[in-house]
């Protein structure tokens, strides 16, 4: 029987609208072009299935991230490389993922809140300011940035292409890709 290798997991974390999904998608395109199979677990897409009417309350978030990590663990255990695009505002969510997946790296997608509020493609920050939504990380719910991320991409200062290049260099340095 052929031995199955462990897939790697990259967790893109950062405030809403920082560019997590954009960067994860761009990394996936680059990897696939070089023959590396990868799946994206995007919290926005996964929420549509698991919690179609999310409340973003703590209990719901705890459950949601536990399920997300479990899915990622199943995939990586079967040799699938996974890119998580998810705020995961509490460090503990990301630390649990790190413990569950041996080939794990945390990618901090950093951008100043003022820039994100100006960018606001989904209107999250405008709705939070108007009081029509609550529990927005960085606004009325704390966001705990990573203490020691393997890679930091500042989307105010770096282009998507520069971020992708930095991540490919990182993956090669770990020998997770060639």
C-alpha positions as a printed Julia matrix, in Angstrom:
178×3 Matrix{Float64}:
   0.0    0.0     0.0
   1.13   3.53   -0.73
   1.82   5.64    2.35
  -0.32   8.78    2.52
   1.49  12.03    3.27
   0.05  14.61    5.65
  -1.42  17.66    3.93
  -0.44  21.12    5.07
  -2.78  23.77    6.44
  -2.41  27.54    6.12
  -4.78  29.62    8.25
  -5.31  33.13    6.86
  -6.47  35.26    9.78
  -7.15  38.96   10.05
  -9.95  41.45   10.46
 -12.96  41.42    8.12
 -12.06  42.8     4.65
  -8.3   42.43    5.25
  -8.0   40.23    2.15
  -7.95  36.72    3.61
 -10.16  35.14    0.94
  -8.51  37.08   -1.89
  -5.05  35.99   -0.79
  -6.09  32.37   -0.18
  -7.69  32.19   -3.64
  -4.58  33.65   -5.28
  -2.31  31.2    -3.44
  -4.58  28.33   -4.49
  -4.38  29.4    -8.15
  -0.57  29.55   -7.98
  -0.3   26.17   -6.27
  -2.7   24.48   -8.68
  -0.75  25.87  -11.65
   2.25  24.01  -10.25
   0.36  20.75   -9.76
  -0.27  21.12   -6.02
  -3.79  20.07   -5.04
  -5.39  22.38   -2.49
  -8.82  23.04   -1.02
 -10.05  26.3     0.47
 -12.2   26.35    3.59
 -13.63  29.87    3.5
 -15.64  30.8     6.59
 -18.1   32.92    4.59
 -18.92  30.0     2.29
 -18.94  27.38    5.04
 -21.24  29.54    7.18
 -23.83  29.58    4.38
 -24.13  25.82    4.83
 -23.58  25.39    8.58
 -25.25  28.54    9.95
 -27.3   30.15    7.15
 -28.61  32.78    9.61
 -25.56  33.41   11.78
 -25.8   35.25   15.07
 -22.03  35.43   15.6
 -22.59  34.82   19.31
 -19.74  33.15   21.22
 -21.4   29.72   21.45
 -22.1   29.69   17.73
 -18.55  30.8    16.91
 -17.08  28.12   19.2
 -19.14  25.44   17.47
 -18.47  26.79   13.97
 -14.69  26.91   14.38
 -14.63  23.48   16.04
 -16.39  22.07   12.96
 -14.13  24.0    10.59
 -11.0   22.69   12.31
 -12.4   19.14   12.31
 -13.05  19.3     8.55
  -9.55  20.65    7.98
  -8.05  17.91   10.12
  -9.91  15.22    8.16
  -8.68  16.68    4.89
  -5.04  17.09    5.94
  -5.0   13.59    7.46
  -5.92  12.3     4.0
  -3.18  14.24    2.26
  -5.26  17.23    1.19
  -3.64  20.65    1.51
  -6.03  23.17    3.08
  -6.18  26.95    3.03
  -8.43  28.35    5.76
  -9.75  31.84    5.06
 -11.33  32.77    8.37
 -11.06  35.6    10.88
 -11.12  33.25   13.9
 -11.03  36.27   16.19
  -9.96  34.28   19.26
  -6.41  32.91   19.23
  -7.65  29.72   20.83
  -9.47  28.71   17.61
  -6.23  28.92   15.66
  -4.2   27.26   18.41
  -6.56  24.28   18.44
  -6.09  23.99   14.67
  -2.3   24.11   15.13
  -2.5   21.28   17.67
  -4.72  19.16   15.41
  -2.69  19.57   12.2
   1.07  18.92   12.36
   1.88  20.82    9.15
   0.17  24.07   10.14
   1.08  27.71    9.59
  -0.7   30.87   10.64
  -0.78  33.66    8.07
  -1.62  37.08    9.49
  -3.34  39.21    6.87
  -2.79  42.6     8.45
  -4.33  45.94    7.51
  -5.2   49.0     9.64
  -8.83  49.22   10.73
  -9.23  52.67    9.13
  -8.21  51.23    5.74
 -10.61  48.3     6.18
 -13.46  50.65    7.04
 -12.75  52.58    3.84
 -12.45  49.36    1.81
 -15.54  47.64    3.33
 -16.63  45.58    0.27
 -19.47  43.82    2.13
 -20.62  46.87    4.09
 -19.8   45.18    7.41
 -18.18  48.21    8.99
 -20.91  50.59    7.8
 -23.59  48.28    9.25
 -21.68  48.01   12.54
 -21.38  51.81   12.73
 -25.12  52.11   12.07
 -25.86  49.54   14.78
 -27.63  47.15   12.4
 -25.13  44.33   13.02
 -23.15  43.39   16.1
 -20.24  41.15   17.08
 -17.89  42.51   14.4
 -14.27  41.63   15.23
 -12.2   44.76   15.69
 -15.29  46.93   16.2
 -17.46  45.65   19.05
 -15.87  42.23   19.53
 -12.15  41.8    20.23
  -9.81  40.42   17.58
  -6.73  38.69   18.96
  -3.96  38.98   16.38
  -1.49  36.11   16.21
   1.47  36.32   18.57
   3.93  34.47   16.3
   2.52  34.03   12.81
   4.72  32.19   10.36
   4.02  34.84    7.7
   2.61  38.37    7.86
   1.11  39.94    4.74
   0.22  43.62    5.11
  -2.42  44.22    2.44
  -2.13  47.98    2.77
   1.55  47.84    1.77
   1.84  44.62   -0.24
   0.06  43.62   -3.43
  -1.69  40.27   -3.72
   1.16  39.09   -5.99
   3.75  40.06   -3.35
   1.78  38.23   -0.68
   1.5   35.12   -2.84
   5.24  35.22   -3.58
   6.06  35.44    0.14
   3.81  32.47    0.86
   5.31  30.34   -1.91
   8.79  31.11   -0.52
   7.56  30.06    2.93
   6.03  26.8     1.64
   9.26  25.95   -0.18
  11.34  26.75    2.93
   9.29  24.17    4.86
   9.57  21.75    1.92
   5.79  21.5     1.81
   5.96  22.28   -1.92
   8.78  22.16   -4.47
